[in-house]
Amino acid sequence: MSKHVQAGSVLDISVVIPARNAANWLDGCLRSVIAQNPREVIVVDGCSQDSTVEIARSLGAVIISDDGRGLPAARMLGARAARADLVALIDADVIVPPGALEHLMDEFESGGFDGLQFGLVSEPDGAGYWGAALAWHHNHSRVRSWFGVSASLMRRRVLLEAGFDESFRSGEDIELRIRLEDAGYRIGVSATTFVRHRFADSFEYAQDQWLQDGSGLARTMRKHPRRAGWLAFLPLLATVRGIVISLATAPKFLPYWAGFAFHNYRAMCATLLKLPPNGLSLGGNAVWLAAARIAPMAAGLLFWAMAALATSPDRLGLASAVVSAALLTVQLGMLGIGPATLNLLPAQQDGGRTLIPASMAAVVFSSLLGAGGLVLVTSFLGSGVGTAWQDPAMTAAFFAAALLAAVAFQLDHIAVAQARADRALIRSLVQALFQLGTLAVFVIAGYREPAAVVAPVAVGALASVVFGVRQLRRSDAAPDWTRLNAREAVKVLGPGLRQYALMLADRAPGYVLPLIVAAALNTSAAAAWYVVWMLSSAIFFVPQSAGYSLQAAIAADTSGPQPVSRPGLIRRALQMSLFLTALAGVLLLAAGWLLLPLLGPRYASTWVLLPVLVPALMLTCVTQVYYGVCRSTGRLAESSIVAITACILALAPAPAVAQQYGLTGISVLWLAAQLAAALIAAGRLHRFARRRPPAPDSHASERTAGPRTHGVPAQ
């Protein structure tokens, strides 16, 4: 017999049930708990407006009130009032089967646990769609193995020591689990003792669940950025997994995942937007921007895997070449406006109400011109991507993808300049969801033409732009679109064009090399190259994000002609970039080794390129930090020369190298180009650290002397 079973079979345990307007469920929950014969049952009422209190009183429970402070506070009030050494936290929507509590106590003691959750078997509280979908989701979810507190047993001492963060209104269980694990407590989920977990059968209830989940994840990410930053991808991963399982076993639940993903990220966005007025730090801004770049690339792996399985290599190769052409058009059409925004926006006394609309209008106009010019040139050349324009659907998808991706890219620069790269991450996740969903629709509908791969890219970019404009409207410095005019747009072009050569030379190899491969080899080789290049590009965004964030941080620093913090900023940016890129590179090698063979032998053979590309990515850490310093301090001529040199080294020999040595030769060529640029950049950074840098010229920075917080004007 358990030491917690008293004479007369009374379990020496206090059961705490938080309840607010739970009259529909509380009677069944309380009766199932009382049947376990615990020492006491405490119902913590959250200012219920129904008969919750009357039901609890009629069944003999101890009743206390949390004054409407929420679940975390209710659970802590119950734990403080408890008299037993063990506390069972049971939600009102749970039914405990006969004998289950004693069985869990035995497992708790024999395993030496500090916290142990019942296994959960979810069920709908009705015969409708939404309750069944929620129950199906939770019964098939991997998070069933995560310790939570909807039905758990804990030592009262541990609960009082660790405690819930009462500032949370939801998601407190994930946050508590992180702290319990960090403190070394033993926690787990029972694999043998289960309770019934009920879900209400209405869309409103499901929506509330999703919103609470998204908000709780965001709060946890903010409080534990290193441990919980990956939770930003959890709804996306759950959605992808859920769609796959639904397609195989329960297609009727596919609509559920649209609501799940949308409302999770809606709540996550709303919570993350509530940042301190001074925005993110240099490191935080860089990490968020890197995540914003990597998130769609991670989803892109699934996207291109689906495309590779659904279309022939020739069609996929042509589609990948068109996507590369669209992304190249983005770089051509930006005209340096994005990098210039990082310098200009922090200096705006109005927070950018005029600058932001002007910059976006300039990007739209120049991108349209760039897309048209690229179509004309490639049509004249005829081979490779030029053959794609014979399909009107492909041409329309290309123009849409190029234009919308350019606007989305400019929104990223605006977010970084405002020290709010978290917004870019949220938009990237929205973009990835719409992109994957559109491709899935085409695949299910049987449309397998190359345009079926390009069109989802445009749809994802459209979703990102719509969401980004909405973010700006809700910000403290909402753009004034009524001030938009040609004169303001021209003002933005001046500083942008001065950075254009650097930006174009830095980005061109990434977008031109797939086109060269398609023309010099064949579209099948282009498809194989694009997949491995896409994987590598996800890592490249880490050093690039560090460079951009460093540029924005230096531009916002007005403490003098040589700010004391500048050497420290450069050092931190370089250290962070090298560490994160090295870590990401190791993960890339492992992921490529596991995933590329799944796409087929043609793709599996490209893994050998990754050990060449990863060292090249490490070299870009030095180069991108150097470019960030140069952009913010007016050294545009020298940095442009370095970038152009690397660009020529990577592209000029590429056609001949591709024909002679194939994809391996292209990879080695890119490594050599990055090595040359990194050696020059390292030498220049070393000299910058030893001498006083010149004051930035008026065109490069155009800063004002007013006080500002990091990345945004002082309010």
ChimeraX attribute file (.defattr): number of C-alpha atoms within 10 A of each C-alpha:
attribute: neighborCount
match mode: 1-to-1
recipient: residues
	/A:1	8
	/A:2	14
	/A:3	10
	/A:4	20
	/A:5	17
	/A:6	14
	/A:7	8
	/A:8	7
	/A:9	14
	/A:10	15
	/A:11	22
	/A:12	22
	/A:13	28
	/A:14	24
	/A:15	27
	/A:16	28
	/A:17	31
	/A:18	30
	/A:19	28
	/A:20	25
	/A:21	17
	/A:22	21
	/A:23	19
	/A:24	16
	/A:25	19
	/A:26	26
	/A:27	19
	/A:28	15
	/A:29	20
	/A:30	25
	/A:31	14
	/A:32	18
	/A:33	24
	/A:34	18
	/A:35	13
	/A:36	18
	/A:37	19
	/A:38	22
	/A:39	19
	/A:40	22
	/A:41	25
	/A:42	24
	/A:43	30
	/A:44	27
	/A:45	24
	/A:46	23
	/A:47	17
	/A:48	16
	/A:49	11
	/A:50	13
	/A:51	15
	/A:52	22
	/A:53	25
	/A:54	11
	/A:55	17
	/A:56	24
	/A:57	13
	/A:58	9
	/A:59	13
	/A:60	14
	/A:61	20
	/A:62	15
	/A:63	17
	/A:64	17
	/A:65	19
	/A:66	21
	/A:67	13
	/A:68	13
	/A:69	15
	/A:70	20
	/A:71	25
	/A:72	21
	/A:73	23
	/A:74	26
	/A:75	27
	/A:76	22
	/A:77	19
	/A:78	26
	/A:79	27
	/A:80	13
	/A:81	14
	/A:82	21
	/A:83	15
	/A:84	19
	/A:85	15
	/A:86	24
	/A:87	26
	/A:88	28
	/A:89	23
	/A:90	26
	/A:91	23
	/A:92	26
	/A:93	22
	/A:94	25
	/A:95	23
	/A:96	24
	/A:97	16
	/A:98	14
	/A:99	14
	/A:100	18
	/A:101	25
	/A:102	23
	/A:103	15
	/A:104	22
	/A:105	23
	/A:106	16
	/A:107	18
	/A:108	22
	/A:109	14
	/A:110	10
	/A:111	13
	/A:112	13
	/A:113	17
	/A:114	21
	/A:115	26
	/A:116	27
	/A:117	29
	/A:118	28
	/A:119	23
	/A:120	22
	/A:121	16
	/A:122	21
	/A:123	19
	/A:124	20
	/A:125	19
	/A:126	14
	/A:127	9
	/A:128	13
	/A:129	15
	/A:130	23
	/A:131	23
	/A:132	21
	/A:133	23
	/A:134	25
	/A:135	21
	/A:136	19
	/A:137	19
	/A:138	16
	/A:139	15
	/A:140	13
	/A:141	13
	/A:142	11
	/A:143	11
	/A:144	16
	/A:145	14
	/A:146	15
	/A:147	23
	/A:148	24
	/A:149	22
	/A:150	20
	/A:151	26
	/A:152	23
	/A:153	27
	/A:154	23
	/A:155	20
	/A:156	24
	/A:157	15
	/A:158	15
	/A:159	21
	/A:160	13
	/A:161	10
	/A:162	15
	/A:163	19
	/A:164	21
	/A:165	16
	/A:166	16
	/A:167	12
	/A:168	19
	/A:169	16
	/A:170	23
	/A:171	21
	/A:172	23
	/A:173	19
	/A:174	18
	/A:175	22
	/A:176	20
	/A:177	21
	/A:178	15
	/A:179	15
	/A:180	20
	/A:181	11
	/A:182	10
	/A:183	10
	/A:184	9
	/A:185	16
	/A:186	13
	/A:187	22
	/A:188	21
	/A:189	21
	/A:190	18
	/A:191	12
	/A:192	11
	/A:193	19
	/A:194	21
	/A:195	19
	/A:196	18
	/A:197	22
	/A:198	22
	/A:199	22
	/A:200	21
	/A:201	20
	/A:202	17
	/A:203	16
	/A:204	11
	/A:205	15
	/A:206	21
	/A:207	17
	/A:208	13
	/A:209	17
	/A:210	23
	/A:211	23
	/A:212	19
	/A:213	21
	/A:214	29
	/A:215	25
	/A:216	24
	/A:217	30
	/A:218	27
	/A:219	22
	/A:220	23
	/A:221	20
	/A:222	15
	/A:223	13
	/A:224	14
	/A:225	15
	/A:226	9
	/A:227	12
	/A:228	18
	/A:229	19
	/A:230	12
	/A:231	16
	/A:232	21
	/A:233	18
	/A:234	15
	/A:235	23
	/A:236	23
	/A:237	14
	/A:238	18
	/A:239	20
	/A:240	19
	/A:241	16
	/A:242	21
	/A:243	22
	/A:244	14
	/A:245	16
	/A:246	19
	/A:247	13
	/A:248	9
	/A:249	10
	/A:250	14
	/A:251	12
	/A:252	11
	/A:253	21
	/A:254	17
	/A:255	12
	/A:256	20
	/A:257	21
	/A:258	15
	/A:259	16
	/A:260	23
	/A:261	23
	/A:262	19
	/A:263	23
	/A:264	26
	/A:265	27
	/A:266	17
	/A:267	20
	/A:268	25
	/A:269	20
	/A:270	16
	/A:271	17
	/A:272	18
	/A:273	18
	/A:274	10
	/A:275	12
	/A:276	7
	/A:277	14
	/A:278	17
	/A:279	21
	/A:280	21
	/A:281	15
	/A:282	23
	/A:283	19
	/A:284	18
	/A:285	28
	/A:286	30
	/A:287	26
	/A:288	25
	/A:289	31
	/A:290	27
	/A:291	28
	/A:292	24
	/A:293	24
	/A:294	22
	/A:295	23
	/A:296	24
	/A:297	22
	/A:298	16
	/A:299	22
	/A:300	20
	/A:301	18
	/A:302	15
	/A:303	21
	/A:304	22
	/A:305	16
	/A:306	17
	/A:307	23
	/A:308	21
	/A:309	14
	/A:310	20
	/A:311	19
	/A:312	15
	/A:313	20
	/A:314	16
	/A:315	21
	/A:316	29
	/A:317	30
	/A:318	28
	/A:319	28
	/A:320	27
	/A:321	30
	/A:322	29
	/A:323	26
	/A:324	22
	/A:325	24
	/A:326	30
	/A:327	24
	/A:328	24
	/A:329	30
	/A:330	29
	/A:331	26
	/A:332	23
	/A:333	26
	/A:334	29
	/A:335	27
	/A:336	24
	/A:337	26
	/A:338	29
	/A:339	26
	/A:340	29
	/A:341	27
	/A:342	30
	/A:343	27
	/A:344	26
	/A:345	30
	/A:346	31
	/A:347	26
	/A:348	19
	/A:349	17
	/A:350	17
	/A:351	21
	/A:352	24
	/A:353	21
	/A:354	22
	/A:355	24
	/A:356	25
	/A:357	20
	/A:358	25
	/A:359	28
	/A:360	23
	/A:361	19
	/A:362	22
	/A:363	29
	/A:364	21
	/A:365	14
	/A:366	19
	/A:367	27
	/A:368	19
	/A:369	15
	/A:370	24
	/A:371	25
	/A:372	13
	/A:373	13
	/A:374	18
	/A:375	20
	/A:376	14
	/A:377	11
	/A:378	17
	/A:379	17
	/A:380	11
	/A:381	12
	/A:382	13
	/A:383	13
	/A:384	23
	/A:385	25
	/A:386	20
	/A:387	14
	/A:388	23
	/A:389	18
	/A:390	10
	/A:391	12
	/A:392	11
	/A:393	16
	/A:394	21
	/A:395	19
	/A:396	16
	/A:397	22
	/A:398	28
	/A:399	21
	/A:400	22
	/A:401	28
	/A:402	30
	/A:403	27
	/A:404	26
	/A:405	27
	/A:406	30
	/A:407	26
	/A:408	27
	/A:409	21
	/A:410	24
	/A:411	26
	/A:412	25
	/A:413	25
	/A:414	27
	/A:415	24
	/A:416	33
	/A:417	31
	/A:418	28
	/A:419	31
	/A:420	27
	/A:421	28
	/A:422	27
	/A:423	25
	/A:424	27
	/A:425	26
	/A:426	28
	/A:427	28
	/A:428	29
	/A:429	27
	/A:430	25
	/A:431	27
	/A:432	27
	/A:433	21
	/A:434	21
	/A:435	26
	/A:436	22
	/A:437	19
	/A:438	20
	/A:439	25
	/A:440	19
	/A:441	13
	/A:442	18
	/A:443	19
	/A:444	11
	/A:445	9
	/A:446	11
	/A:447	15
	/A:448	18
	/A:449	20
	/A:450	23
	/A:451	25
	/A:452	25
	/A:453	32
	/A:454	28
	/A:455	26
	/A:456	25
	/A:457	29
	/A:458	27
	/A:459	24
	/A:460	27
	/A:461	29
	/A:462	23
	/A:463	21
	/A:464	27
	/A:465	24
	/A:466	13
	/A:467	19
	/A:468	22
	/A:469	15
	/A:470	12
	/A:471	20
	/A:472	18
	/A:473	13
	/A:474	12
	/A:475	12
	/A:476	11
	/A:477	18
	/A:478	18
	/A:479	22
	/A:480	15
	/A:481	13
	/A:482	9
	/A:483	13
	/A:484	19
	/A:485	13
	/A:486	11
	/A:487	9
	/A:488	18
	/A:489	21
	/A:490	15
	/A:491	14
	/A:492	25
	/A:493	21
	/A:494	17
	/A:495	23
	/A:496	24
	/A:497	16
	/A:498	21
	/A:499	26
	/A:500	25
	/A:501	19
	/A:502	24
	/A:503	26
	/A:504	21
	/A:505	20
	/A:506	22
	/A:507	16
	/A:508	21
	/A:509	21
	/A:510	21
	/A:511	21
	/A:512	18
	/A:513	25
	/A:514	26
	/A:515	26
	/A:516	22
	/A:517	29
	/A:518	25
	/A:519	20
	/A:520	21
	/A:521	17
	/A:522	16
	/A:523	25
	/A:524	20
	/A:525	22
	/A:526	29
	/A:527	28
	/A:528	25
	/A:529	24
	/A:530	27
	/A:531	23
	/A:532	22
	/A:533	21
	/A:534	17
	/A:535	20
	/A:536	23
	/A:537	18
	/A:538	22
	/A:539	25
	/A:540	25
	/A:541	25
	/A:542	32
	/A:543	30
	/A:544	24
	/A:545	29
	/A:546	30
	/A:547	29
	/A:548	28
	/A:549	33
	/A:550	32
	/A:551	29
	/A:552	32
	/A:553	30
	/A:554	25
	/A:555	27
	/A:556	29
	/A:557	21
	/A:558	19
	/A:559	12
	/A:560	9
	/A:561	12
	/A:562	14
	/A:563	14
	/A:564	11
	/A:565	12
	/A:566	18
	/A:567	15
	/A:568	12
	/A:569	19
	/A:570	24
	/A:571	14
	/A:572	16
	/A:573	26
	/A:574	21
	/A:575	15
	/A:576	19
	/A:577	29
	/A:578	21
	/A:579	15
	/A:580	17
	/A:581	25
	/A:582	19
	/A:583	12
	/A:584	19
	/A:585	23
	/A:586	13
	/A:587	13
	/A:588	21
	/A:589	19
	/A:590	13
	/A:591	13
	/A:592	22
	/A:593	17
	/A:594	12
	/A:595	16
	/A:596	21
	/A:597	15
	/A:598	13
	/A:599	17
	/A:600	12
	/A:601	10
	/A:602	14
	/A:603	22
	/A:604	18
	/A:605	13
	/A:606	21
	/A:607	19
	/A:608	16
	/A:609	20
	/A:610	22
	/A:611	14
	/A:612	16
	/A:613	23
	/A:614	21
	/A:615	16
	/A:616	23
	/A:617	27
	/A:618	25
	/A:619	23
	/A:620	26
	/A:621	30
	/A:622	28
	/A:623	29
	/A:624	28
	/A:625	28
	/A:626	27
	/A:627	28
	/A:628	26
	/A:629	25
	/A:630	22
	/A:631	32
	/A:632	26
	/A:633	21
	/A:634	21
	/A:635	21
	/A:636	20
	/A:637	14
	/A:638	14
	/A:639	27
	/A:640	23
	/A:641	15
	/A:642	21
	/A:643	25
	/A:644	20
	/A:645	17
	/A:646	22
	/A:647	22
	/A:648	15
	/A:649	20
	/A:650	24
	/A:651	21
	/A:652	10
	/A:653	12
	/A:654	26
	/A:655	18
	/A:656	15
	/A:657	20
	/A:658	22
	/A:659	15
	/A:660	13
	/A:661	13
	/A:662	17
	/A:663	22
	/A:664	18
	/A:665	17
	/A:666	27
	/A:667	25
	/A:668	18
	/A:669	22
	/A:670	23
	/A:671	22
	/A:672	16
	/A:673	20
	/A:674	25
	/A:675	21
	/A:676	16
	/A:677	25
	/A:678	23
	/A:679	13
	/A:680	15
	/A:681	24
	/A:682	16
	/A:683	12
	/A:684	14
	/A:685	20
	/A:686	10
	/A:687	12
	/A:688	16
	/A:689	14
	/A:690	9
	/A:691	8
	/A:692	11
	/A:693	16
	/A:694	12
	/A:695	14
	/A:696	18
	/A:697	13
	/A:698	11
	/A:699	16
	/A:700	23
	/A:701	25
	/A:702	17
	/A:703	21
	/A:704	14
	/A:705	10
	/A:706	11
	/A:707	16
	/A:708	19
	/A:709	17
	/A:710	24
	/A:711	31
	/A:712	27
	/A:713	22
	/A:714	15
	/A:715	13
